[in-house]
Amino acid sequence: MWTTFGAAWLVALGGFLLLWLVSLVRRDASVVDFWWGPGFAAIALTAWWQAGLPTEPQALLLLGLIVAWALRLGLQLGARRLREGEEDPRYAEIRDAWKPGFWWKSLFVVFLLQAVLQGLVSVGPVMAMLSASGPVGPLGLIGGLIAIAGIVLQTVADTQLDRFRRDTPSGGLLTTGIRAVVRFPSYLGEIIVWSGISLVALEAGIAWALLSAALVFVLLTRVSGIPVIEERMLRTRPSYAAYRDRVPAILPRKRSIGLLFQGRA
């Protein structure tokens, strides 16, 4: 199974290497976002194909959840990158921090790093997909429903953000909708998705797949997600500090959830 996963990961790695070449032509390292989601689908589908297209319910559930999450994210981020047409500010700041020679340094600090993280996050669920041999039980059903809820949350949150960016091209701070309840609903959805997938993988017999959800949580809340965005928002949005003090990052308050369902958030 490890050989199968390794071969599948090489397919995803090839996608990152190709996009690195594209980034050199466009001078836009944020094209890496095109492959962050779809790369997971490439790993899962390649491993599934190499394993002989297993049809065990647990395997199909894991495959379906990973592919659904990956393609949704890829389409949403890809459309956003094409619409905005310039390098994402996060990557522009990385470019400035790693000058001179960012053209070759970006291969390691952006593209290969994400390839490694993609492998680490996906390895547990994909190995569970390859070893799955039974029907979907209660834990798998719960995990599947949790993952679907996370995908829905991400879809709504990203759609609200894209609509806001189209209506406010000069910038601004979105504080309505789901972001009246939590500051980073897309990240919350990501954590929920991988928590659900990890539960399905646990039922399939790979207990250490829970590390996938733990890694996603750490990356988004402690490393490259919230800390990076918060630092930039505090510099560029004068009203962000008050918003941060008023609204929690990813764990909504009970009263805020009630207001959201009443349409008052």
N, C-alpha and C positions, 0 to 999 in steps of 0.2 A: 504493500500500500504506500509506503514512503517513496518508492521509486515512481509510482503513479502520480503522487502529489508533486514530487519534484519536477517531473516532466511537464505537468500542468502549470506549475509556477513559472517555468521557463517561457511558456507562451505569453503569460502576463508580463514578464520581464521584457520580452521582445517589444511589446506595445509601448512600454516606457522608453526604451531606447529609441524607437522610431519617433516618438513625440519629442525627445530631447533634440533630435536633428531638426524637427519642425520649429522648435523653440529658438534655435540658433538663427534660422532664416527670418522668423517673425520678431525676434528679440522680445519674446513673451514667454516667460517660464510658466505662466499660469495655464498654458495649454495642457499641463499635466493633469488638470482637473477633468479633462475629457476621458481619462482612463482610470481614475481612482475607483469609480463604481463599476464600469464595464469590465475592468480587470478581474474583479471578483467573479463575475459571471463567466469570464473566460477560463479561470482556474476551475470552477465547479463543473462547467460543461465539458471541459477537456478531460478532467478526471473521471467524470461519469461515462464519457465515451470510451476512454481507455479501459474502464472496468467492465465493459460489455453492456452498457446501458441497463443497469440494474433497475428493476421495477418494484422493489420492496417499498411499501408505503412510507416508511420512515425516510428512505433515501430520496424518494420523489418529493416529500414535503420539504426536506432540507434544500434540495436543488431548487424547488420552486420559490422558496422564501429568499434564498440568496440571489437568484436571477431577478426576481421581481424588485427587490431592493436595489440591486446594482443597476438595472436598466432605468428605473425611475430616476435615480440619482444622476446617472450619466446623461440622460436626456435633459433634465432640468439644468444641471450645471453647464452642459454643452450649449444649450440655447442661451443661457445667460452670458457665457463667454462670447458667443458669436454676436449677440445683441450689443454688448458693451464695447467690444472691439478694441480694447486696450488692456494692458497688463493689470491684473488684480493688484491693488495696493499692497497686499500682504507680500506678494512675490517681488514687487518693486522695492520694498524695504529690504528684503533678503538680497536682492541684486546690489543695492547700495552698500549693505553690510559686508558683502563678500568681494567687493572690488579691490584690486583689479583682477582680471582673469575669470570673471564670473562665468564666461561662456563654457569653460571646462569644469569649474568648480560646481556649477549647477547640476552636472551629471551625477555628482555624489550627494550634495546637500539637498537636492530636490527630487530628482528622478529615481536614483537607486535607493535612496532612503525610503521613498514611498513604496518602492517595489518590495523592500524587506518588510516594511510594516504591513503591507498587503498580505504577504505570505504568513506572517505571524498571526494576524487576525483570522485568516481563513483556514489555517491548517487544522484546527480542532473540528469545526463543523464539516469540512470536506472529508477528513479522516472518518468522522462519524457516518457520513453519507456512504463511504466506501465499505464500512463494516456493518451497516444496518442490515438487520435480518428479520425484523418482526413488524407487526402492525403498529399503527399509531395508537398509543395508549393515552391515559388521562394527562400525564405530564407533557407528552408531545402535543396534544391538542391545546393545552393551556399555553405552551410555548408558541405554537403557531398563531394563536389568537393574539398573544402579546406582540409578536413580531408584526402582524398585520396592523394592529393598532398603531405601532410605531411608524410604519410606512404611511399610514393615513395622516398622522400628526405631521410628519415631515412634509408631505405633499401640500397640506393646507398652509403650513408655516412658510414654505418656500414660495408658494403661489402668492400669498399676501405680500411677501417681501418683493417679489418681482413686480407686482402691480404698483407697489409704492415707489419703486425705483423708476418705473416708467412715468408715473404721475409727478415725481419730484426729481427731475434729472439733475438739478443743481445740488443735490445732497439734502440731508435732513436726517431725522431720527424717527424711526417707526416705533411707536409706543402703544399702538392700538391692536385690536384683534388678539391673537394668542400672545403677542408680546406685551400685552397689558398684564399678563399673568406670570410669564417667565421671560427672561431676557434672551434666552437661547433655546427656543423651542425645537429648532432643527437638530441641535445637538442632543437635546432630551430625546427626540424621536430616534436618533441614531443609537443611543444607549439602550432604549427600549427594544429596538429591532434586534440588536445583537444579544441582548439578554434572553429574548424569546427563542432565537436560533440556538443559543447555547443550551437552553432547556431541552429542546428537541434532540440535540446532540447528546446530552446527558442520558436521555431515555434510550438512545441508540447504543449506549455503552461506552462513550468517551467522556469520562467525568472531567478530564482536564480541559475539555472544550470550554468550560466556564471561564477559563483564562482569556478567551476571546472578548467576552463582554467586559472583563476587568481591564484589559488593555485598552479597549475603546474608551472606557470611562476615564482612565488615567490620561490618555492622549488628549481627550477633548477638554477635560477640566483642569489639567495640571501642566500640560506641555505646549501643544501647538494649536489648541483651539481657543478656549475662552481667554487665557492670559494674553495671547498675542492680539486678539481683537479688542479686548478691553483697553490695553495700553494705547492702541491707535485711536480708539474712540474717545478716550479721555483727552487726547491731544487735539483731535479734529472736531469734536462735537461738544461745545461748551455746556450743553444741557445734559450730557450723559452722566455726569457725576450724580446729579439729583435723581435721575432715572435709576441708576444702579442702586442708590440707597433705598429707593421705593419698591423696586421689583426684584424678586430673587432670581438667581441665575438659571437654575434648572428644576428646583423643587418648589412647585407652586404652593402658596398658602391656601388653606381651606376656604377662607372667605373670598379669595380671588377667583377660585374655581366656580363658586356659586354665582358671582357676578358675570363670569364669562357665559355660563349657560343661560343667564337671564338677559344676555345681550347688552349688558351695561359696561363691559370691560373696554 
